[in-house]
């Protein structure tokens, strides 16, 4: 079905694997189209309640495949047609999106990781805002997500100096949620994804929606957002199930509805 990625479902979790290992999973035009299609599929499939994005081979994603960018290429066009819709689709998906960073995440590959809701990193993972090394500016959302995760000063340092950040440093800086051994990596990601996939998906989606809105909102707006979200969540099947399970002293069985 796909040429540059693979897409599969494991239980209630969809897995997208960037699959150009010989190119360190660098993006080309075909991968942009296929990622858009796969993210859309995961979003509209009601049986999918969490999404994992990872890479094949020794890298997560090395960013844009510059060898396939023609001389004089309009990078703004590549961003507007390729990266930006993908980033918006991840952020707009009201399901948890987990980035399983198995190796280097460089350039737009780092941007893709930052756009996800959770990042689990292998000990072999590393991050690098590589743009400065070819005279470019971080893109695909990096200038939005990076300072929100690590603060303005550290974001300036990482973006301007372009130093490689190893997995332990990434955890220390707040770039990743969890750091695991290479041996346990896949099992840990699967366990974490399944946990999220069995939680109240509608509530998670609302939390994601309004946390994102909170950055550009004042307190009064956020208070109203919370009231709106709580009305929707309060009318959900999962809320009723959670209440019943609490009263009956049993484990809830959420359906994401």
SEBA-690719 format. One record per atom (N, C-alpha, C, O): x, y, z. Coordinates in steps of 0.1 Angstrom, whole numbers, padded with zeros to 4 digits, always signed. Layout:
BEGIN
XYZ;...
This chain:
BEGIN
+0008-0012+0000;+0000+0000+0000;+0009+0013+0000;+0006+0022-0007;+0019+0013+0008;+0028+0024+0009;+0042+0020+0005;+0046+0009+0005;+0049+0030+0000;+0063+0028-0005;+0074+0033+0004;+0084+0027+0005;+0071+0044+0012;+0081+0050+0020;+0078+0048+0035;+0086+0052+0043;+0066+0043+0038;+0062+0041+0052;+0055+0028+0053;+0051+0022+0043;+0053+0023+0065;+0044+0012+0068;+0033+0016+0077;+0036+0025+0086;+0022+0010+0076;+0010+0014+0085;+0004+0001+0089;+0001-0008+0081;+0002-0001+0102;-0004-0013+0108;-0012-0009+0120;-0009+0001+0127;-0021-0018+0124;-0027-0016+0137;-0024-0028+0146;-0024-0039+0142;-0021-0025+0159;-0018-0035+0169;-0028-0032+0180;-0027-0023+0188;-0038-0041+0181;-0049-0038+0191;-0056-0025+0187;-0061-0024+0176;-0056-0016+0197;-0063-0003+0195;-0053+0008+0191;-0057+0020+0191;-0041+0004+0187;-0031+0014+0184;-0027+0012+0169;-0024+0001+0165;-0026+0024+0162;-0020+0024+0149;-0005+0027+0150;-0001+0035+0158;+0002+0021+0141;+0017+0023+0140;+0021+0028+0126;+0018+0021+0116;+0027+0040+0126;+0033+0045+0113;+0048+0044+0115;+0054+0050+0124;+0054+0037+0106;+0069+0035+0106;+0075+0042+0093;+0072+0038+0082;+0083+0052+0095;+0090+0058+0084;+0100+0047+0079;+0108+0042+0087;+0099+0045+0066;+0106+0033+0061;+0115+0035+0049;+0113+0030+0038;+0125+0044+0051;+0135+0046+0041;+0149+0045+0049;+0156+0054+0049;+0151+0033+0054;+0163+0032+0063;+0176+0035+0056;+0185+0040+0063;+0177+0032+0043;+0190+0035+0036;+0192+0050+0035;+0203+0055+0033;+0182+0058+0037;+0183+0073+0037;+0180+0079+0051;+0177+0091+0052;+0182+0071+0061;+0179+0075+0075;+0165+0081+0076;+0162+0090+0084;+0156+0075+0068;+0141+0078+0068;+0139+0093+0065;+0130+0100+0071;+0147+0099+0057;+0146+0113+0052;+0133+0114+0044;+0129+0105+0037;+0127+0126+0045;+0115+0129+0038;+0117+0132+0024;+0126+0140+0020;+0109+0127+0015;+0108+0131+0001;+0093+0134-0002;+0085+0132+0007;+0090+0137-0014;+0076+0141-0018;+0067+0130-0016;+0055+0132-0011;+0071+0117-0019;+0062+0106-0017;+0059+0103-0002;+0048+0101+0001;+0069+0105+0006;+0067+0103+0020;+0057+0113+0026;+0049+0110+0035;+0058+0125+0021;+0049+0135+0026;+0034+0131+0023;+0026+0132+0032;+0032+0127+0011;+0018+0122+0007;+0014+0110+0015;+0002+0110+0019;+0023+0101+0017;+0019+0089+0024;+0017+0091+0039;+0008+0085+0045;+0025+0100+0045;+0023+0103+0059;+0009+0110+0060;+0002+0107+0070;+0006+0119+0051;-0007+0126+0052;-0019+0116+0052;-0028+0117+0059;-0017+0106+0042;-0028+0096+0041;-0029+0087+0053;-0040+0084+0058;-0017+0083+0059;-0017+0074+0070;-0023+0081+0083;-0030+0075+0091;-0019+0093+0085;-0024+0101+0097;-0039+0103+0095;-0046+0101+0105;-0044+0105+0083;-0058+0107+0081;-0065+0094+0084;-0076+0094+0090;-0060+0083+0080;-0066+0070+0082;-0067+0067+0097;-0077+0062+0102;-0056+0070+0105;-0056+0067+0119;-0066+0076+0126;-0073+0072+0136;-0068+0088+0121;-0077+0098+0127;-0092+0094+0125;-0100+0096+0134;-0095+0088+0114;-0109+0085+0111;-0113+0071+0115;-0125+0069+0115;-0104+0063+0118;-0107+0049+0122;-0111+0049+0137;-0102+0051+0146;-0123+0047+0140;-0128+0047+0154;-0122+0036+0163;-0122+0037+0175;-0117+0026+0156;-0111+0015+0164;-0097+0018+0169;-0092+0012+0178;-0091+0029+0163;-0078+0033+0166;-0079+0044+0177;-0086+0054+0175;-0073+0042+0188;-0074+0052+0199;-0061+0057+0204;-0060+0065+0214;-0050+0053+0197;-0037+0059+0199;-0029+0057+0186;-0031+0047+0179;-0019+0066+0184;-0011+0065+0172;+0004+0066+0177;+0008+0074+0185;+0012+0056+0171;+0026+0057+0173;+0033+0060+0160;+0030+0054+0150;+0043+0069+0160;+0051+0072+0149;+0065+0068+0152;+0071+0073+0162;+0072+0060+0144;+0086+0056+0147;+0093+0054+0134;+0088+0057+0123;+0106+0050+0134;+0114+0048+0122;+0120+0034+0121;+0121+0027+0131;+0122+0030+0109;+0129+0017+0106;+0144+0019+0106;+0149+0029+0102;+0151+0009+0110;+0165+0009+0110;+0171+0017+0122;+0165+0017+0133;+0183+0023+0120;+0190+0029+0131;+0186+0044+0133;+0191+0050+0142;+0178+0050+0125;+0174+0064+0126;+0159+0065+0128;+0151+0057+0124;+0155+0076+0135;+0141+0079+0135;+0138+0087+0122;+0130+0082+0113;+0144+0098+0120;+0142+0106+0107;+0153+0117+0107;+0155+0124+0116;+0160+0117+0096;+0171+0127+0094;+0166+0140+0088;+0175+0148+0084;+0153+0142+0086;+0148+0154+0081;+0145+0153+0066;+0142+0143+0061;+0146+0164+0059;+0144+0165+0045;+0155+0159+0037;+0167+0160+0040;+0152+0151+0027;+0161+0145+0018;+0166+0155+0008;+0160+0157-0003;+0177+0162+0011;+0182+0173+0003;+0187+0169-0010;+0188+0176-0020;+0190+0156-0011;+0195+0150-0024;+0184+0150-0035;+0186+0149-0047;+0171+0150-0030;+0160+0150-0039;+0154+0164-0040;+0143+0166-0047;+0160+0174-0034;+0155+0188-0036;+0163+0194-0048;+0175+0196-0047;+0156+0198-0058;+0162+0204-0070;+0169+0217-0066;+0165+0224-0057;+0179+0221-0074;+0186+0233-0072;+0176+0245-0073;+0168+0245-0083;+0176+0254-0064;+0167+0265-0064;+0153+0262-0060;+0144+0269-0062;+0152+0250-0052;+0139+0246-0047;+0133+0257-0038;+0140+0263-0031;+0119+0258-0039;+0112+0267-0031;+0109+0260-0018;+0099+0253-0017;+0116+0262-0007;+0114+0255+0005;+0101+0259+0012;+0095+0251+0018;+0096+0271+0009;+0084+0275+0015;+0072+0267+0009;+0063+0263+0016;+0074+0263-0004;+0064+0255-0010;+0064+0241-0005;+0053+0235-0002;+0076+0235-0002;+0077+0222+0004;+0071+0222+0018;+0064+0212+0021;+0073+0233+0025;+0067+0233+0039;+0052+0234+0038;+0045+0227+0045;+0047+0243+0030;+0032+0246+0030;+0025+0234+0024;+0014+0231+0029;+0031+0226+0015;+0024+0215+0009;+0027+0202+0016;+0019+0193+0015;+0039+0201+0022;+0043+0188+0028;+0043+0187+0043;+0035+0180+0049;+0051+0195+0049;+0053+0194+0063;+0041+0200+0071;+0036+0194+0081;+0037+0212+0068;+0028+0220+0076;+0014+0212+0077;+0009+0211+0088;+0009+0206+0066;-0004+0199+0068;-0002+0187+0077;-0011+0183+0085;+0010+0180+0076;+0013+0169+0085;+0013+0172+0100;+0007+0166+0108;+0020+0183+0103;+0021+0188+0117;+0008+0192+0122;+0004+0189+0133;+0000+0199+0114;-0014+0203+0118;-0023+0191+0120;-0031+0191+0129;-0021+0181+0112;-0029+0169+0114;-0026+0162+0127;-0035+0156+0133;-0013+0161+0130;-0010+0155+0143;-0015+0162+0155;-0021+0157+0164;-0013+0176+0155;-0018+0184+0166;-0033+0184+0166;-0039+0184+0177;-0040+0184+0155;-0054+0184+0155;-0061+0171+0157;-0073+0171+0160;-0054+0160+0157;-0060+0147+0159;-0063+0145+0174;-0054+0146+0183;-0076+0143+0177;-0080+0142+0191;-0079+0128+0196;-0088+0122+0202;-0067+0123+0194;-0062+0110+0200;-0048+0112+0204;-0041+0120+0197;-0043+0105+0213;-0029+0106+0217;-0019+0101+0206;-0021+0091+0201;-0009+0109+0203;+0001+0106+0193;+0014+0105+0201;+0019+0114+0207;+0021+0093+0199;+0033+0090+0206;+0044+0089+0196;+0043+0082+0186;+0055+0096+0198;+0067+0095+0189;+0076+0085+0196;+0081+0088+0207;+0079+0074+0190;+0089+0064+0195;+0102+0067+0188;+0105+0062+0177;+0111+0074+0194;+0123+0079+0188;+0134+0068+0190;+0140+0067+0201;+0136+0061+0179;+0145+0049+0180;+0159+0052+0177;+0168+0044+0179;+0162+0064+0171;+0175+0068+0167;+0176+0083+0165;+0169+0090+0172;+0184+0088+0156;+0186+0102+0154;+0173+0108+0149;+0167+0103+0140;+0169+0120+0155;+0159+0128+0150;+0165+0142+0147;+0168+0149+0156;+0167+0144+0134;+0174+0156+0130;+0166+0165+0121;+0157+0160+0113;+0168+0178+0122;+0160+0187+0113;+0145+0185+0114;+0140+0186+0125;+0139+0184+0103;+0124+0182+0103;+0120+0169+0110;+0109+0168+0114;+0129+0160+0111;+0127+0148+0119;+0125+0151+0134;+0116+0145+0141;+0133+0160+0139;+0131+0165+0153;+0118+0173+0154;+0111+0171+0164;+0115+0181+0144;+0102+0188+0144;+0090+0179+0145;+0081+0181+0153;+0091+0168+0137;+0080+0158+0138;+0079+0152+0151;+0067+0151+0156;+0090+0149+0158;+0089+0143+0171;+0083+0153+0181;+0075+0150+0190;+0087+0166+0180;+0082+0176+0189;+0067+0179+0188;+0061+0183+0197;+0062+0176+0176;+0048+0179+0173;+0039+0168+0180;+0027+0170+0182;+0044+0157+0183;+0037+0146+0189;+0034+0149+0204;+0040+0158+0210;+0024+0142+0210;+0020+0145+0224;+0029+0139+0234;+0031+0145+0245;+0035+0128+0231;+0044+0121+0240;+0057+0117+0231;+0055+0113+0220;+0068+0117+0238;+0080+0112+0231;+0087+0102+0241;+0091+0105+0252;+0088+0089+0236;+0096+0079+0243;+0109+0077+0235;+0108+0074+0223;+0120+0078+0241;+0133+0077+0234;+0141+0065+0238;+0141+0061+0250;+0147+0058+0229;+0156+0048+0231;+0169+0054+0236;+0172+0066+0233;+0177+0047+0244;+0190+0052+0248;+0199+0056+0236;+0208+0063+0237;+0196+0050+0224;+0204+0053+0212;+0198+0065+0205;+0204+0069+0195;+0188+0071+0210;+0182+0083+0203;+0191+0095+0205;+0198+0096+0214;+0189+0104+0195;+0195+0118+0197;+0187+0128+0189;+0179+0124+0180;+0189+0140+0192;+0181+0151+0186;+0191+0162+0182;+0201+0165+0188;+0188+0167+0170;+0197+0178+0165;+0189+0188+0156;+0183+0183+0146;+0189+0200+0160;+0183+0211+0151;+0193+0214+0140;+0201+0224+0141;+0194+0205+0130;+0205+0205+0120;+0204+0217+0110;+0214+0219+0103;+0193+0224+0110;+0191+0234+0100;+0203+0244+0098;+0207+0248+0087;+0208+0249+0110;+0218+0259+0110;+0231+0255+0102;+0238+0263+0097;+0233+0242+0102;+0245+0237+0096;+0245+0237+0080;+0255+0236+0074;+0233+0240+0075;+0232+0243+0060;+0226+0256+0058;+0220+0259+0047;+0227+0265+0068;+0223+0279+0066;+0208+0281+0066;+0203+0290+0059;+0200+0272+0072;+0186+0273+0072;+0180+0275+0086;+0188+0276+0096;+0167+0277+0087;+0160+0281+0099;+0152+0268+0103;+0146+0262+0095;+0151+0265+0116;+0142+0254+0120;+0128+0256+0115;+0123+0267+0116;+0122+0246+0110;+0108+0247+0105;+0100+0235+0109;+0103+0228+0118;+0088+0233+0102;+0079+0223+0105;+0074+0223+0120;+0072+0213+0126;+0074+0235+0125;+0068+0237+0139;+0079+0238+0150;+0075+0240+0161;+0092+0236+0146;+0102+0236+0157;+0102+0249+0165;+0104+0249+0177;+0101+0260+0158;+0101+0273+0165;+0089+0276+0174;+0089+0285+0182;+0079+0267+0172;+0067+0268+0181;+0069+0258+0192;+0067+0262+0204;+0072+0246+0189;+0072+0236+0200;+0084+0236+0209;+0083+0234+0221;+0096+0239+0203;+0108+0238+0210;+0108+0247+0223;+0111+0243+0234;+0105+0260+0222;+0106+0269+0234;+0095+0265+0244;+0097+0268+0256;+0084+0259+0239;+0074+0255+0249;+0078+0243+0257;+0073+0241+0268;+0087+0235+0251;+0092+0223+0258;+0104+0226+0267;+0105+0221+0278;+0113+0235+0262;+0126+0236+0269;+0128+0250+0274;+0138+0253+0281;+0119+0260+0271;+0122+0274+0274;+0129+0281+0263;+0136+0275+0255;+0128+0295+0264;+0133+0303+0253;+0148+0302+0252;+0154+0301+0241;+0155+0303+0263;+0170+0303+0263;+0176+0290+0257;+0185+0291+0249;+0171+0279+0262;+0176+0266+0257;+0172+0264+0242;+0180+0258+0235;+0160+0269+0239;+0156+0267+0225;+0165+0275+0215;+0169+0271+0205;+0169+0288+0220;+0178+0296+0212;+0191+0289+0210;+0197+0289+0200;+0196+0283+0221;+0209+0276+0221;+0208+0264+0211;+0217+0263+0203;+0198+0256+0212;+0197+0244+0204;+0196+0248+0189;+0201+0241+0180;+0188+0258+0186;+0185+0262+0173;+0197+0269+0166;+0200+0267+0154;+0204+0277+0174;+0215+0285+0168;+0228+0277+0167;+0235+0277+0157;+0231+0270+0178;+0243+0262+0178;+0242+0249+0171;+0252+0244+0165;+0230+0243+0171;+0228+0231+0163;+0236+0219+0169;+0240+0210+0162;+0238+0219+0182;+0245+0208+0188;+0237+0196+0190;+0224+0197+0192;+0243+0184+0189;+0235+0171+0190;+0232+0170+0205;+0241+0172+0214;+0220+0165+0208;+0215+0163+0222;+0213+0148+0223;+0205+0142+0216;+0220+0141+0232;+0219+0127+0234;+0206+0124+0242;+0199+0133+0246;+0203+0111+0243;+0190+0107+0249;+0189+0112+0263;+0178+0117+0268;+0200+0111+0271;+0199+0115+0285;+0197+0130+0286;+0190+0134+0295;+0204+0137+0278;+0203+0152+0278;+0188+0156+0274;+0182+0165+0280;+0183+0149+0264;+0169+0151+0260;+0159+0150+0271;+0150+0158+0272;+0161+0139+0279;+0153+0137+0291;+0154+0149+0301;+0145+0154+0306;+0167+0152+0303;+0170+0163+0313;+0164+0176+0308;+0159+0184+0316;+0164+0179+0295;+0159+0192+0290;+0144+0192+0289;+0138+0203+0287;+0137+0181+0290;+0123+0180+0288;+0118+0177+0274;+0106+0179+0271;+0127+0173+0266;+0124+0170+0252;+0116+0157+0251;+0108+0155+0242;+0119+0147+0260;+0113+0134+0260;+0106+0132+0273;+0110+0136+0284;+0095+0124+0273;+0088+0120+0285;+0094+0108+0292;+0094+0107+0304;+0100+0099+0284;+0105+0086+0290;+0117+0082+0282;+0117+0082+0269;+0127+0077+0289;+0139+0071+0283;+0140+0057+0287;+0140+0053+0298;+0142+0048+0277;+0142+0034+0279;+0154+0027+0272;+0160+0033+0263;+0158+0016+0277;+0169+0008+0271;+0166+0004+0256;+0154+0002+0253;+0176+0002+0248;+0173-0003+0235;+0166-0016+0235;+0158-0019+0226;+0170-0025+0244;+0164-0038+0245;+0149-0038+0248;+0142-0046+0243;+0145-0029+0256;+0131-0028+0261;+0123-0018+0253;+0111-0016+0256;+0129-0012+0243;+0122-0001+0236;+0109-0004+0231;+0099+0003+0234;+0108-0014+0222;+0095-0017+0215;+0085-0021+0226;+0073-0017+0225;+0088-0029+0235;+0079-0034+0246;+0074-0022+0254;+0062-0021+0257;+0083-0013+0257;+0079-0001+0265;+0069+0008+0257;+0059+0013+0263;+0072+0010+0245;+0063+0018+0236;+0050+0011+0235;+0039+0018+0236;+0049-0002+0232;+0037-0009+0231;+0029-0008+0244;+0016-0006+0243;+0035-0010+0255;+0028-0009+0268;+0022+0005+0270;+0011+0006+0275;+0030+0015+0268;+0025+0029+0270;+0014+0032+0260;+0004+0038+0264;+0015+0028+0248;+0005+0031+0238;-0008+0024+0241;-0019+0029+0240;-0007+0011+0245;-0019+0004+0249;-0026+0010+0261;-0038+0010+0262;-0018+0014+0271;-0024+0021+0282;-0032+0033+0278;-0044+0035+0282;-0027+0041+0269;-0034+0053+0264;-0046+0049+0256;-0057+0055+0257;-0045+0038+0248;-0056+0034+0240;-0068+0029+0247;-0079+0028+0242;-0065+0025+0260;-0077+0020+0268;-0082+0031+0278;-0090+0028+0287;-0077+0043+0277;-0082+0054+0285;-0094+0061+0279;-0097+0058+0267;-0100+0070+0285;-0111+0078+0279;-0107+0087+0268;-0102+0098+0270;-0107+0082+0256;-0102+0089+0244;-0108+0103+0242;-0101+0112+0238;-0121+0104+0244;-0127+0117+0242;-0122+0127+0252;-0119+0139+0248;-0120+0123+0264;-0114+0133+0274;-0100+0136+0270;-0096+0148+0272;-0092+0127+0266;-0078+0130+0261;-0078+0140+0250;-0070+0149+0250;-0087+0137+0240;-0088+0147+0229;-0092+0161+0233;-0086+0170+0228;-0101+0162+0243;-0105+0175+0248;-0093+0182+0255;-0091+0194+0254;-0086+0174+0263;-0074+0179+0270;-0064+0185+0260;-0059+0196+0262;-0061+0177+0250;-0052+0181+0239;-0056+0193+0232;-0049+0203+0230;-0069+0194+0229;-0075+0205+0221;-0073+0218+0229;-0068+0228+0224;-0076+0218+0242;-0077+0230+0250;-0063+0234+0256;-0061+0245+0259;-0055+0224+0258;-0041+0227+0262;-0034+0235+0250;-0027+0245+0253;-0036+0230+0238;-0031+0238+0227;-0036+0252+0226;-0029+0261+0223;-0049+0253+0228;-0055+0267+0227;-0050+0276+0239;-0050+0288+0237;-0046+0270+0250;-0043+0278+0262;-0031+0287+0259;-0030+0297+0266;-0022+0283+0250;-0010+0292+0248;-0014+0305+0242;-0006+0315+0244;-0025+0306+0235;-0029+0319+0229;-0041+0325+0236;-0048+0333+0230;-0044+0321+0248;-0056+0325+0255;-0053+0331+0268;-0043+0328+0274;-0063+0339+0273;-0061+0344+0287;-0069+0335+0296;-0076+0326+0292;-0068+0339+0309;-0075+0330+0319;-0090+0329+0317;-0095+0318+0318;-0097+0340+0314;-0111+0339+0312;-0115+0330+0301;-0124+0322+0302;-0107+0330+0290;-0109+0322+0279;-0107+0307+0282;-0115+0298+0278;-0096+0304+0290;-0094+0291+0294;-0104+0285+0303;-0108+0274+0302;-0109+0294+0312;-0120+0289+0321;-0133+0286+0313;-0139+0276+0317;-0135+0293+0303;-0147+0290+0294;-0144+0277+0286;-0153+0269+0284;-0132+0276+0281;-0129+0263+0274;-0131+0251+0283;-0136+0241+0279;-0126+0252+0295;-0128+0241+0305;-0143+0238+0307;-0146+0226+0308;-0151+0248+0308;-0165+0246+0310;-0171+0239+0298;-0179+0230+0299;-0167+0243+0286;-0172+0237+0274;-0168+0222+0273;-0176+0213+0270;-0155+0220+0276;-0149+0207+0275;-0156+0197+0285;-0159+0186+0282;-0158+0203+0297;-0164+0194+0308;-0179+0190+0304;-0183+0180+0308;-0186+0199+0298;-0199+0196+0293;-0199+0184+0284;-0207+0174+0285;-0190+0185+0274;-0189+0174+0264;-0184+0161+0271;-0190+0150+0268;-0174+0162+0279;-0169+0150+0286;-0180+0144+0295;-0181+0132+0297;-0187+0153+0302;-0197+0148+0312;-0209+0141+0305;-0215+0133+0312;-0211+0143+0292;-0221+0136+0285;-0216+0124+0278;-0224+0117+0271;-0204+0121+0279;-0198+0109+0272;-0201+0096+0279;-0204+0095+0291;-0201+0085+0271;-0203+0072+0277;-0192+0068+0286;-0194+0062+0297;-0179+0073+0283;-0168+0070+0292;-0170+0076+0306;-0165+0070+0316;-0175+0088+0307;-0178+0094+0320;-0188+0085+0328;-0186+0083+0340;-0198+0081+0321;-0208+0073+0328;-0202+0059+0333;-0205+0055+0344;-0193+0054+0324;-0187+0041+0328;-0177+0043+0339;-0176+0035+0348;-0170+0055+0339;-0160+0058+0350;-0167+0059+0363;-0163+0055+0374;-0179+0066+0363;-0187+0068+0375;-0192+0054+0380;-0191+0051+0392;-0197+0046+0371;-0203+0033+0375;-0192+0025+0381;-0194+0018+0391;-0180+0025+0375;-0169+0016+0380;-0164+0021+0393;-0161+0013+0402;-0164+0034+0395;-0160+0040+0408;-0170+0035+0419;-0166+0031+0430;-0183+0036+0416;-0193+0032+0426;-0193+0017+0429;-0196+0013+0440;-0190+0010+0418;-0191-0005+0420;-0177-0011+0424;-0176-0023+0425;-0167-0002+0426;-0154-0006+0430;-0148-0016+0420;-0143-0027+0425;-0148-0013+0408;-0142-0022+0398;-0134-0013+0388;-0135-0001+0388;-0127-0020+0379;-0119-0013+0369;-0128-0009+0358;-0135-0017+0352;-0127+0004+0353;-0136+0008+0342;-0131+0002+0329;-0120-0001+0327;-0141+0000+0320;-0138-0004+0306;-0142+0007+0297;-0154+0007+0293;-0133+0015+0293;-0136+0026+0284;-0137+0022+0270;-0129+0013+0265;-0145+0029+0262;-0147+0026+0248;-0143+0038+0239;-0142+0036+0227;-0139+0049+0245;-0135+0060+0238;-0147+0068+0232;-0145+0077+0224;-0159+0066+0237;-0171+0072+0232;-0177+0081+0243;-0187+0088+0241;
